[in-house]
Amino acid sequence: MVDVSLRTAACSLTLIALVAGVAACGDGGEAKISPPAANVGVRVICHTDPELTIIDNRGSTPLSVASLSPLISGQRIRIRANDRVIGPGEGKIYQSGPGADAHVIAARGIYREDRVLSEGVRVRTDLGNFSARCSFVTP
């Protein structure tokens, strides 16, 4: 019962903070709200060479990708400056492994093939952090 009350209180505080933030952040009465997380799609194809990490920007503003981290190793891979921005309505396929030849993030594979069912990626962007598990479907 206490757990439910704490969750309710946390949700109420979050809602109050959101309302207060929207009301206070506008210039000349305009509220600045970032696009919802639903505007970012992440897919990972771990069993191919090259491995593919696909990020789709479904929003109306550019998306900046800072880094990728495989779920199992947790090793943070920084994205090169010229590969970071994904335009509105566009996607980018980052490649890793010996067969990688475009938007290369690592010359070696970064995903654990022996644990492919629990492997995936965590993506850090300017809109927040997103994650996805490995898929067996090619793009």
Rosetta constraint file for C-alpha pairs under 8 A:
AtomPair CA 1 CA 5 HARMONIC 6.45 0.50
AtomPair CA 2 CA 6 HARMONIC 6.19 0.50
AtomPair CA 3 CA 7 HARMONIC 6.27 0.50
AtomPair CA 4 CA 8 HARMONIC 6.15 0.50
AtomPair CA 5 CA 9 HARMONIC 6.11 0.50
AtomPair CA 6 CA 10 HARMONIC 6.07 0.50
AtomPair CA 7 CA 11 HARMONIC 6.09 0.50
AtomPair CA 8 CA 12 HARMONIC 6.13 0.50
AtomPair CA 9 CA 13 HARMONIC 6.17 0.50
AtomPair CA 10 CA 14 HARMONIC 6.14 0.50
AtomPair CA 11 CA 15 HARMONIC 6.15 0.50
AtomPair CA 12 CA 16 HARMONIC 6.15 0.50
AtomPair CA 13 CA 17 HARMONIC 6.07 0.50
AtomPair CA 14 CA 18 HARMONIC 6.13 0.50
AtomPair CA 15 CA 19 HARMONIC 6.19 0.50
AtomPair CA 16 CA 20 HARMONIC 6.02 0.50
AtomPair CA 17 CA 21 HARMONIC 5.82 0.50
AtomPair CA 18 CA 22 HARMONIC 6.11 0.50
AtomPair CA 19 CA 23 HARMONIC 6.17 0.50
AtomPair CA 20 CA 24 HARMONIC 6.01 0.50
AtomPair CA 21 CA 25 HARMONIC 5.78 0.50
AtomPair CA 22 CA 26 HARMONIC 6.91 0.50
AtomPair CA 22 CA 31 HARMONIC 5.52 0.50
AtomPair CA 22 CA 32 HARMONIC 6.95 0.50
AtomPair CA 22 CA 33 HARMONIC 7.18 0.50
AtomPair CA 23 CA 31 HARMONIC 6.71 0.50
AtomPair CA 24 CA 31 HARMONIC 7.84 0.50
AtomPair CA 25 CA 30 HARMONIC 7.97 0.50
AtomPair CA 25 CA 31 HARMONIC 5.92 0.50
AtomPair CA 25 CA 32 HARMONIC 6.44 0.50
AtomPair CA 26 CA 30 HARMONIC 4.45 0.50
AtomPair CA 26 CA 31 HARMONIC 4.07 0.50
AtomPair CA 26 CA 32 HARMONIC 5.87 0.50
AtomPair CA 27 CA 31 HARMONIC 7.13 0.50
AtomPair CA 34 CA 127 HARMONIC 7.28 0.50
AtomPair CA 35 CA 39 HARMONIC 6.71 0.50
AtomPair CA 35 CA 59 HARMONIC 6.60 0.50
AtomPair CA 35 CA 60 HARMONIC 7.97 0.50
AtomPair CA 35 CA 127 HARMONIC 7.57 0.50
AtomPair CA 37 CA 127 HARMONIC 7.02 0.50
AtomPair CA 37 CA 128 HARMONIC 7.50 0.50
AtomPair CA 38 CA 58 HARMONIC 7.92 0.50
AtomPair CA 39 CA 57 HARMONIC 6.03 0.50
AtomPair CA 39 CA 58 HARMONIC 4.54 0.50
AtomPair CA 39 CA 59 HARMONIC 4.87 0.50
AtomPair CA 40 CA 55 HARMONIC 7.11 0.50
AtomPair CA 40 CA 56 HARMONIC 5.68 0.50
AtomPair CA 40 CA 57 HARMONIC 5.01 0.50
AtomPair CA 40 CA 58 HARMONIC 5.87 0.50
AtomPair CA 40 CA 59 HARMONIC 7.23 0.50
AtomPair CA 41 CA 54 HARMONIC 7.92 0.50
AtomPair CA 41 CA 55 HARMONIC 5.60 0.50
AtomPair CA 41 CA 56 HARMONIC 4.80 0.50
AtomPair CA 41 CA 57 HARMONIC 6.63 0.50
AtomPair CA 41 CA 58 HARMONIC 7.43 0.50
AtomPair CA 42 CA 53 HARMONIC 7.33 0.50
AtomPair CA 42 CA 54 HARMONIC 5.65 0.50
AtomPair CA 42 CA 55 HARMONIC 4.65 0.50
AtomPair CA 42 CA 56 HARMONIC 6.42 0.50
AtomPair CA 42 CA 130 HARMONIC 7.24 0.50
AtomPair CA 42 CA 131 HARMONIC 6.79 0.50
AtomPair CA 42 CA 132 HARMONIC 6.02 0.50
AtomPair CA 43 CA 53 HARMONIC 5.97 0.50
AtomPair CA 43 CA 54 HARMONIC 5.03 0.50
AtomPair CA 43 CA 55 HARMONIC 6.59 0.50
AtomPair CA 43 CA 132 HARMONIC 5.96 0.50
AtomPair CA 43 CA 133 HARMONIC 7.42 0.50
AtomPair CA 43 CA 134 HARMONIC 7.30 0.50
AtomPair CA 43 CA 135 HARMONIC 7.19 0.50
AtomPair CA 44 CA 51 HARMONIC 7.76 0.50
AtomPair CA 44 CA 52 HARMONIC 5.72 0.50
AtomPair CA 44 CA 53 HARMONIC 4.57 0.50
AtomPair CA 44 CA 54 HARMONIC 6.12 0.50
AtomPair CA 44 CA 120 HARMONIC 6.54 0.50
AtomPair CA 44 CA 121 HARMONIC 7.17 0.50
AtomPair CA 44 CA 132 HARMONIC 6.67 0.50
AtomPair CA 44 CA 133 HARMONIC 6.53 0.50
AtomPair CA 44 CA 134 HARMONIC 4.92 0.50
AtomPair CA 44 CA 135 HARMONIC 5.79 0.50
AtomPair CA 45 CA 51 HARMONIC 5.82 0.50
AtomPair CA 45 CA 52 HARMONIC 4.98 0.50
AtomPair CA 45 CA 53 HARMONIC 6.46 0.50
AtomPair CA 45 CA 134 HARMONIC 5.59 0.50
AtomPair CA 45 CA 135 HARMONIC 5.15 0.50
AtomPair CA 45 CA 136 HARMONIC 6.23 0.50
AtomPair CA 45 CA 137 HARMONIC 6.99 0.50
AtomPair CA 45 CA 138 HARMONIC 6.61 0.50
AtomPair CA 46 CA 51 HARMONIC 5.13 0.50
AtomPair CA 46 CA 52 HARMONIC 6.59 0.50
AtomPair CA 46 CA 111 HARMONIC 6.11 0.50
AtomPair CA 46 CA 112 HARMONIC 7.99 0.50
AtomPair CA 46 CA 113 HARMONIC 7.13 0.50
AtomPair CA 46 CA 116 HARMONIC 7.04 0.50
AtomPair CA 46 CA 120 HARMONIC 7.75 0.50
AtomPair CA 46 CA 134 HARMONIC 5.62 0.50
AtomPair CA 46 CA 135 HARMONIC 6.84 0.50
AtomPair CA 46 CA 136 HARMONIC 7.51 0.50
AtomPair CA 47 CA 51 HARMONIC 6.54 0.50
AtomPair CA 47 CA 113 HARMONIC 6.64 0.50
AtomPair CA 47 CA 116 HARMONIC 7.75 0.50
AtomPair CA 47 CA 136 HARMONIC 7.05 0.50
AtomPair CA 48 CA 52 HARMONIC 7.53 0.50
AtomPair CA 49 CA 96 HARMONIC 7.76 0.50
AtomPair CA 49 CA 97 HARMONIC 6.10 0.50
AtomPair CA 49 CA 98 HARMONIC 6.88 0.50
AtomPair CA 49 CA 99 HARMONIC 5.39 0.50
AtomPair CA 49 CA 100 HARMONIC 7.24 0.50
AtomPair CA 50 CA 95 HARMONIC 5.81 0.50
AtomPair CA 50 CA 96 HARMONIC 5.48 0.50
AtomPair CA 50 CA 97 HARMONIC 5.01 0.50
AtomPair CA 50 CA 98 HARMONIC 6.52 0.50
AtomPair CA 50 CA 99 HARMONIC 4.71 0.50
AtomPair CA 50 CA 100 HARMONIC 4.95 0.50
AtomPair CA 50 CA 109 HARMONIC 7.66 0.50
AtomPair CA 51 CA 95 HARMONIC 5.58 0.50
AtomPair CA 51 CA 96 HARMONIC 5.12 0.50
AtomPair CA 51 CA 97 HARMONIC 6.11 0.50
AtomPair CA 51 CA 100 HARMONIC 7.68 0.50
AtomPair CA 51 CA 109 HARMONIC 6.75 0.50
AtomPair CA 51 CA 110 HARMONIC 7.99 0.50
AtomPair CA 51 CA 111 HARMONIC 7.85 0.50
AtomPair CA 52 CA 93 HARMONIC 6.23 0.50
AtomPair CA 52 CA 94 HARMONIC 5.80 0.50
AtomPair CA 52 CA 95 HARMONIC 4.94 0.50
AtomPair CA 52 CA 96 HARMONIC 6.72 0.50
AtomPair CA 53 CA 93 HARMONIC 5.71 0.50
AtomPair CA 53 CA 94 HARMONIC 5.06 0.50
AtomPair CA 53 CA 95 HARMONIC 6.43 0.50
AtomPair CA 53 CA 121 HARMONIC 7.98 0.50
AtomPair CA 54 CA 91 HARMONIC 7.08 0.50
AtomPair CA 54 CA 92 HARMONIC 5.84 0.50
AtomPair CA 54 CA 93 HARMONIC 4.47 0.50
AtomPair CA 54 CA 94 HARMONIC 6.22 0.50
AtomPair CA 55 CA 91 HARMONIC 5.52 0.50
AtomPair CA 55 CA 92 HARMONIC 5.48 0.50
AtomPair CA 55 CA 93 HARMONIC 6.53 0.50
AtomPair CA 56 CA 86 HARMONIC 7.84 0.50
AtomPair CA 56 CA 89 HARMONIC 7.44 0.50
AtomPair CA 56 CA 90 HARMONIC 6.05 0.50
AtomPair CA 56 CA 91 HARMONIC 4.07 0.50
AtomPair CA 56 CA 92 HARMONIC 6.53 0.50
AtomPair CA 57 CA 62 HARMONIC 7.57 0.50
AtomPair CA 57 CA 63 HARMONIC 6.47 0.50
AtomPair CA 57 CA 86 HARMONIC 6.51 0.50
AtomPair CA 57 CA 87 HARMONIC 6.86 0.50
AtomPair CA 57 CA 88 HARMONIC 5.77 0.50
AtomPair CA 57 CA 89 HARMONIC 5.40 0.50
AtomPair CA 57 CA 90 HARMONIC 5.48 0.50
AtomPair CA 57 CA 91 HARMONIC 5.78 0.50
AtomPair CA 58 CA 88 HARMONIC 6.38 0.50
AtomPair CA 58 CA 89 HARMONIC 4.80 0.50
AtomPair CA 58 CA 90 HARMONIC 7.00 0.50
AtomPair CA 59 CA 88 HARMONIC 5.50 0.50
AtomPair CA 59 CA 89 HARMONIC 6.13 0.50
AtomPair CA 60 CA 88 HARMONIC 4.82 0.50
AtomPair CA 60 CA 89 HARMONIC 6.76 0.50
AtomPair CA 61 CA 87 HARMONIC 6.88 0.50
AtomPair CA 61 CA 88 HARMONIC 5.10 0.50
AtomPair CA 62 CA 85 HARMONIC 6.48 0.50
AtomPair CA 62 CA 86 HARMONIC 5.72 0.50
AtomPair CA 62 CA 87 HARMONIC 4.52 0.50
AtomPair CA 62 CA 88 HARMONIC 5.17 0.50
AtomPair CA 63 CA 84 HARMONIC 7.98 0.50
AtomPair CA 63 CA 85 HARMONIC 5.58 0.50
AtomPair CA 63 CA 86 HARMONIC 5.11 0.50
AtomPair CA 63 CA 87 HARMONIC 6.38 0.50
AtomPair CA 63 CA 88 HARMONIC 7.31 0.50
AtomPair CA 63 CA 125 HARMONIC 7.09 0.50
AtomPair CA 63 CA 126 HARMONIC 6.74 0.50
AtomPair CA 63 CA 127 HARMONIC 7.38 0.50
AtomPair CA 64 CA 84 HARMONIC 5.30 0.50
AtomPair CA 64 CA 85 HARMONIC 4.52 0.50
AtomPair CA 64 CA 86 HARMONIC 6.38 0.50
AtomPair CA 64 CA 125 HARMONIC 5.54 0.50
AtomPair CA 64 CA 126 HARMONIC 5.57 0.50
AtomPair CA 65 CA 79 HARMONIC 6.94 0.50
AtomPair CA 65 CA 84 HARMONIC 4.84 0.50
AtomPair CA 65 CA 85 HARMONIC 6.34 0.50
AtomPair CA 65 CA 86 HARMONIC 7.73 0.50
AtomPair CA 65 CA 123 HARMONIC 7.35 0.50
AtomPair CA 65 CA 124 HARMONIC 6.12 0.50
AtomPair CA 65 CA 125 HARMONIC 4.42 0.50
AtomPair CA 65 CA 126 HARMONIC 6.79 0.50
AtomPair CA 66 CA 78 HARMONIC 6.16 0.50
AtomPair CA 66 CA 79 HARMONIC 5.75 0.50
AtomPair CA 66 CA 84 HARMONIC 6.50 0.50
AtomPair CA 66 CA 123 HARMONIC 7.72 0.50
AtomPair CA 66 CA 124 HARMONIC 5.48 0.50
AtomPair CA 66 CA 125 HARMONIC 5.44 0.50
AtomPair CA 66 CA 126 HARMONIC 7.51 0.50
AtomPair CA 67 CA 76 HARMONIC 6.48 0.50
AtomPair CA 67 CA 77 HARMONIC 5.39 0.50
AtomPair CA 67 CA 78 HARMONIC 4.36 0.50
AtomPair CA 67 CA 79 HARMONIC 5.29 0.50
AtomPair CA 67 CA 123 HARMONIC 5.98 0.50
AtomPair CA 67 CA 124 HARMONIC 5.31 0.50
AtomPair CA 67 CA 125 HARMONIC 7.36 0.50
AtomPair CA 68 CA 76 HARMONIC 5.91 0.50
AtomPair CA 68 CA 77 HARMONIC 5.19 0.50
AtomPair CA 68 CA 78 HARMONIC 6.61 0.50
AtomPair CA 68 CA 79 HARMONIC 7.46 0.50
AtomPair CA 68 CA 121 HARMONIC 6.57 0.50
AtomPair CA 68 CA 122 HARMONIC 5.73 0.50
AtomPair CA 68 CA 123 HARMONIC 4.63 0.50
AtomPair CA 68 CA 124 HARMONIC 6.41 0.50
AtomPair CA 69 CA 73 HARMONIC 7.67 0.50
AtomPair CA 69 CA 74 HARMONIC 5.23 0.50
AtomPair CA 69 CA 75 HARMONIC 5.39 0.50
AtomPair CA 69 CA 76 HARMONIC 4.62 0.50
AtomPair CA 69 CA 77 HARMONIC 5.99 0.50
AtomPair CA 69 CA 121 HARMONIC 5.50 0.50
AtomPair CA 69 CA 122 HARMONIC 5.08 0.50
AtomPair CA 69 CA 123 HARMONIC 6.51 0.50
AtomPair CA 70 CA 74 HARMONIC 5.25 0.50
AtomPair CA 70 CA 75 HARMONIC 6.41 0.50
AtomPair CA 70 CA 76 HARMONIC 7.62 0.50
AtomPair CA 70 CA 110 HARMONIC 6.72 0.50
AtomPair CA 70 CA 111 HARMONIC 6.27 0.50
AtomPair CA 70 CA 119 HARMONIC 7.03 0.50
AtomPair CA 70 CA 120 HARMONIC 5.68 0.50
AtomPair CA 70 CA 121 HARMONIC 4.36 0.50
AtomPair CA 70 CA 122 HARMONIC 6.27 0.50
AtomPair CA 71 CA 118 HARMONIC 7.94 0.50
AtomPair CA 71 CA 119 HARMONIC 5.69 0.50
AtomPair CA 71 CA 120 HARMONIC 5.21 0.50
AtomPair CA 71 CA 121 HARMONIC 5.14 0.50
AtomPair CA 71 CA 122 HARMONIC 6.37 0.50
AtomPair CA 72 CA 111 HARMONIC 7.82 0.50
AtomPair CA 72 CA 112 HARMONIC 7.42 0.50
AtomPair CA 72 CA 118 HARMONIC 7.67 0.50
AtomPair CA 72 CA 119 HARMONIC 5.94 0.50
AtomPair CA 72 CA 120 HARMONIC 7.53 0.50
AtomPair CA 77 CA 105 HARMONIC 7.18 0.50
AtomPair CA 78 CA 105 HARMONIC 7.90 0.50
AtomPair CA 79 CA 83 HARMONIC 6.39 0.50
AtomPair CA 79 CA 84 HARMONIC 5.96 0.50
AtomPair CA 79 CA 105 HARMONIC 6.77 0.50
AtomPair CA 80 CA 84 HARMONIC 6.34 0.50
AtomPair CA 83 CA 103 HARMONIC 6.62 0.50
AtomPair CA 86 CA 90 HARMONIC 6.22 0.50
AtomPair CA 86 CA 91 HARMONIC 6.31 0.50
AtomPair CA 86 CA 92 HARMONIC 6.69 0.50
AtomPair CA 87 CA 91 HARMONIC 7.57 0.50
AtomPair CA 93 CA 103 HARMONIC 6.88 0.50
AtomPair CA 94 CA 102 HARMONIC 7.29 0.50
AtomPair CA 94 CA 103 HARMONIC 5.00 0.50
AtomPair CA 94 CA 104 HARMONIC 5.97 0.50
AtomPair CA 94 CA 105 HARMONIC 6.42 0.50
AtomPair CA 95 CA 100 HARMONIC 5.25 0.50
AtomPair CA 95 CA 101 HARMONIC 7.31 0.50
AtomPair CA 95 CA 102 HARMONIC 6.57 0.50
AtomPair CA 95 CA 103 HARMONIC 5.92 0.50
AtomPair CA 95 CA 104 HARMONIC 4.83 0.50
AtomPair CA 95 CA 105 HARMONIC 6.00 0.50
AtomPair CA 95 CA 106 HARMONIC 7.31 0.50
AtomPair CA 96 CA 100 HARMONIC 5.42 0.50
AtomPair CA 96 CA 104 HARMONIC 5.81 0.50
AtomPair CA 96 CA 105 HARMONIC 5.58 0.50
AtomPair CA 96 CA 106 HARMONIC 4.72 0.50
AtomPair CA 96 CA 107 HARMONIC 5.84 0.50
AtomPair CA 96 CA 108 HARMONIC 6.13 0.50
AtomPair CA 96 CA 109 HARMONIC 5.37 0.50
AtomPair CA 96 CA 110 HARMONIC 6.64 0.50
AtomPair CA 97 CA 106 HARMONIC 6.25 0.50
AtomPair CA 97 CA 107 HARMONIC 4.97 0.50
AtomPair CA 97 CA 108 HARMONIC 4.08 0.50
AtomPair CA 97 CA 109 HARMONIC 4.00 0.50
AtomPair CA 97 CA 110 HARMONIC 7.23 0.50
AtomPair CA 98 CA 107 HARMONIC 5.58 0.50
AtomPair CA 98 CA 108 HARMONIC 5.71 0.50
AtomPair CA 98 CA 109 HARMONIC 7.17 0.50
AtomPair CA 100 CA 104 HARMONIC 5.89 0.50
AtomPair CA 100 CA 107 HARMONIC 6.94 0.50
AtomPair CA 106 CA 110 HARMONIC 7.17 0.50
AtomPair CA 111 CA 116 HARMONIC 7.54 0.50
AtomPair CA 111 CA 119 HARMONIC 6.63 0.50
AtomPair CA 111 CA 120 HARMONIC 7.22 0.50
AtomPair CA 112 CA 116 HARMONIC 6.04 0.50
AtomPair CA 112 CA 119 HARMONIC 6.59 0.50
AtomPair CA 115 CA 119 HARMONIC 6.05 0.50
AtomPair CA 116 CA 120 HARMONIC 7.73 0.50
AtomPair CA 116 CA 134 HARMONIC 6.47 0.50
AtomPair CA 117 CA 133 HARMONIC 7.59 0.50
AtomPair CA 117 CA 134 HARMONIC 6.77 0.50
AtomPair CA 118 CA 133 HARMONIC 6.87 0.50
AtomPair CA 118 CA 134 HARMONIC 7.56 0.50
AtomPair CA 119 CA 133 HARMONIC 5.87 0.50
AtomPair CA 119 CA 134 HARMONIC 5.83 0.50
AtomPair CA 120 CA 131 HARMONIC 7.29 0.50
AtomPair CA 120 CA 132 HARMONIC 5.53 0.50
AtomPair CA 120 CA 133 HARMONIC 3.98 0.50
AtomPair CA 120 CA 134 HARMONIC 4.83 0.50
AtomPair CA 121 CA 131 HARMONIC 5.45 0.50
AtomPair CA 121 CA 132 HARMONIC 5.58 0.50
AtomPair CA 121 CA 133 HARMONIC 6.52 0.50
AtomPair CA 121 CA 134 HARMONIC 7.85 0.50
AtomPair CA 122 CA 129 HARMONIC 6.88 0.50
AtomPair CA 122 CA 130 HARMONIC 5.71 0.50
AtomPair CA 122 CA 131 HARMONIC 4.29 0.50
AtomPair CA 122 CA 132 HARMONIC 6.84 0.50
AtomPair CA 123 CA 129 HARMONIC 5.52 0.50
AtomPair CA 123 CA 130 HARMONIC 5.11 0.50
AtomPair CA 123 CA 131 HARMONIC 5.95 0.50
AtomPair CA 124 CA 128 HARMONIC 6.18 0.50
AtomPair CA 124 CA 129 HARMONIC 4.58 0.50
AtomPair CA 124 CA 130 HARMONIC 6.65 0.50
AtomPair CA 125 CA 129 HARMONIC 5.98 0.50
AtomPair CA 125 CA 130 HARMONIC 7.95 0.50
